């Protein structure tokens, strides 16, 4: 059935709950798991860019992402699931997720939904909804 699962994570509580479910899903289907963190490209104004060391910010983001991915890799290893985490940058998270899934030839994207409704959804948007709308790869949504 599925051989390679992309698991977008963002460090939120809902995302962490999805990790356990994704590891179990990967174990039961004998698939490999690729947890993925999209680091949104910073949108700095010209006046801000002089005051902020973007290299330092990027380094800290990569370090935090690697730390989160290492925890997932360790949990997957305990379950006997092949797992190597990936990161990349994109102008929007859903674009990074879809691009990485295509690049890695994943069969399915397994991702959490925060379940925002009403004004919260309108103001914050929904990465999951954007992935569902634009991906040609099947998406399993964990709630």
N, C-alpha and C positions, 0 to 999 in steps of 0.2 A: 504494500500500500504506500505509505510514506517512507522515504529513505533519508530525507534531510529536512530538518525543521529549523526555521529561523524564529528566534524568540526575542523580540524587541523588549528591552527593559529600560526603566527610567528611575529606578531606586524608590519608587513610591510603595506604599503598603500593598496596594492592589497588584502592582507589578510583582512584588515579592511573593504574593500568594500564587500568582500564575506560574512562577518558577517551579514550585513543587509539582503542580499539575502537569506542566510541560515535561518535566523530567520523567514522571510516571508514564505519560503518553509516549514519550520517546522510547522508554524501556519496553513498554508493551508492544510497540510496533517495530522494535529493533532498529530504530532510526538514530542517526546522529543528530546532535543538538548544537546549534550555533546561537548562543546568546549574543545580542547585539545592542550597542548603545550608539545612538546618533547624537553627535555633539553639534547642536545648532550653531551655525556660523554667526559670530557676534556681529551685531548691527550697531556700530559706533558712529556717532557723528564726528565730523572733522575736529571739532573742538575737544571732544572726549578722547579721541585717539592719541593725542599728544600726551594726555595725562595718564593713560592706561598702557601698561606694558602688555600688549596682546600675546607675546610669546610666553610670558609668565602665566597669564590666564589660561592659555591653551595647554600649557604643561600641567597645571593644576587640574584642569578638566580631564585630561588624559589619565592622570594618576588616579583620580577618583573613579573614573570609568574602569580602569584596570583592576582596581580593588574590588569593585562590585562584580565584575566578570570573574575574578579569581574565586570568589565565594560560590558562584554558580557552578564553575568548573569543578570545584571540590565536591559539591553536593552531587553533581552528575556522576563523578568518578565513584563515589560511594554506592551509587545505584547501578554501576556498570554501564553507564551511557557515555559513548564517545562525545566529547564536548570541547570545543575551542572557541573562546569569545572573540568578537571582532568589534571594532569601532570605526567610525568615519565621520566626516563633517558634511552637512548639507544645509541648504538655505531653509529647509523645513523638514521636520522629523519624518513625515510620511514619505517624502521623496527619498530620503536616505534609506529608509526601511525597504521600500520597493526596489531601489537600485541595488542594495546589498543582496536581497533575496534573488534577484535576477542574476547578479554577478556570481553568486555561489551555487546557482542552479537548485535552489530549494524547492521542495514539492509543496510546502505549506508554510504559512506564517501563523504562529500561535501567539496571540497577544491579549493583554488584559484590556478591559474597558473600565473606565472610572465611573461609568453610569451617571454622568452629569446630566441634568435635565434643565429645561427652562432657560433662565437668564445665564446661569453658570455655563451651560453648553454654548450659548450664543456668544458670550464674552470670551470664554477660554478656548472654544473650538473643540474638535475631537480628532485627535490623531488617528484613532481607530476608524472613525467614520471616513476620514480621508483615504486611509489605506484600503478600506472596503470599496470605496468609490473608484479608485484608480488602479488597483492591482489586478493583474491577469492571473496571479497565483492564488489558489484557495487560501482563505483566511479563517482560522478558528478563533472565536472570541471567547475569552474566559471572563466570567462575571461572578 
